[in-house]
Amino acid sequence: MSENRSGSSGLFLGGIILGAAIGTVTGLLVAPRSGRETRQFLKKSADALPDLAEDLSTSVQLQADRLSETALRNWDGTLSRLREAIAAGLEASQRERQELSQAERIAESHSSARDSA
């Protein structure tokens, strides 16, 4: 359960970073600055975008790896439970056949005893 939350928090963090970047650009475009100041600020922001994209990519990759590991663990657990259930079903089926075979033998012996009497 906590692993699902960590996956959601990574996506949430990525959304916050992306939203902050979009908000920054929008704020710059509507800010009451001179064109030169705005261009300088946009250049600095644009220079920071590759680092921001790399951080976001790393975060997404980490979350994908965690999700993959979690799915693999869940699959392994499910596969183990399935194998146990199949083994239990086979064992129960064999017991039922043995009991049925014994019941048929008992019925035949009673039938033979009645026929002889």
N, C-alpha and C positions, 0 to 999 in steps of 0.2 A: 504494500500500500504506500509506504513512504517512497518507494522507488518511482511510483507513478507521479507522486507529488514533485519529486526532483526533476522528472522529465517535463512536467508542466511549468515548473519554475524556470527552467532553461528557456523554454519558448516564451514565457512571460518576460524574462530578462531581455531576450532578443527583441521582443516587441517594444519594450521600453526604450532600448537603444535606438531602434529604427524610428520610433515616434519622436524621440529627442532630436535626432538628426533632421527629420522633416520639419519639426517645429522650429529648429534653429534657422534653417534656410528660409522658412516662411517669415519668421520674425525679422530676419535681415532684409528681406525684400520689402517689407512694409515699415521698417524702422525709419525714423526721421534723421537719417545721416546723409552726409554728402555722398555723391556717387563714388568719389575716390576712396573714402573710408569704407564704404560698403564693399567695393571691389577688393580692397585689401583684406577685409574680414572674410569675404567669400573665398579668397585665395587660401588663406590660412585654414579655413574650414575644409576646403577641397583637398588640401594637402593632408589633412587628418583622416579623410575618408578611407584611404586604403588600410590604415591601421584599424579603423573602426570595422571595416568589412572583414579583415582578418580575424579580429577578436570575435565577431559574430559567427564567422565560419567555424572557428575553433570551438565555440560554445555549442553550436548546432551539432558538430561532429561528436563531441563528448556526450551529448544527450542521446544521439543516435546509437553510439556504442553502448551506453547504459541500457537503452531500450532493447538493443539486440541481445545483450547479456541476460537481461531479465526474461525476454521471450525464450531464450535457449534454456534457462533454468526452469521456467514454467513448463516447457515442452518436455524436458527430462523428467520432471515430476509427474506429469500427466502420463507419459509413456510407462513409467514404473508402476503407477496405479493401474493402468490398463493391463500390463503384464500380470500383475497380482490378481486382478479380477478374472482374467482368462484362465489362469491356473486354478483359481478357486472354482470357477465354473466347470472346468474339466474334471476336477476332483469330485465335485458334487454329482456330475453326470455319471462318472464311474461308480460311485456309491449307489446311485439310483438303479443303475443297470444290475449291480450285484444283488441289491435288495429285491428287484423284480425277478431276477433269475432264481433266487432262493424261494420267493413266493410261488413261482411256477413249479419248482421242484416239490414244494410242500403240497401244492394243489394236486399235482400228479400222483404223489404218494397216497394222499387221501382218496383220490379217485380210484387208484389201483386197489387200495384196501377195501373200498366199498364194493368194487366189482368182484373181488375174491370172496367176499362174505356172503 
